[in-house]
């Protein structure tokens, strides 16, 4: 699951196949201890997180 630099955005959705809901909840709680304001890579850690592309405005393509 993990790589040299942690969970890549392409692997996030597979975490639910490897870890139980309780495992992921424990990870979220632990992360909250070290990052209570959720500033460090807020959208790159857990399944269901929005990705950068979800916040970017959609580009219109001329037809």
N, C-alpha and C positions, 0 to 999 in steps of 0.2 A: 504494500500500500504506500509506504512512505518512500521518498526519494532523497537525494542529497540535500535538497532545500525544503524538505517537509512535504506537505500535501499540496500537490499542484491543483489548479482549478479544474483540470480535466479528471482528477481522481476524487473530488469531493463527493460526488453523488454515489460513489461506491463504498463510502464509509459505512453506510447503513447496512451493507451486506456483510461487513466484517465486525461491526460493533453493535451491541444492543442499544436500545433507547436509554437504558440506565447508564451504560458506558458513556454515551455521548453527553448525557446530562451531567455526569461527573466531570467530564472534560470541560464542559462549559462553566461549571462552578469553579474549577481550578483556574481556568483562564481568567475568570472574573476577579480572582484574588490578585493576579499579577497585572491585569489590565482592566481596572474597574470602569473606565470610561470608554472601553471598546475602541481604542484608537489604533491599535497595532493590527494592520491588515484586517479590518472589520468584516470584510466580505469574502475572505479567502480561507476560512477555517472549517466551517461546518456545513453539512448538507442543508439545503433550503435557503442558504444565504444568497442575497442578491449579488450579482457580479457587476463589475464596472460597466459592462455593456448595458446592463439593465437601467443604469442611471443616465447614460448618454442619450442625447436626442437622436431620434431615428433620421437617417438621411433619406431624402426623397430621390428616387431615380426617375429621370425624365423618360416618358414612354415614347 
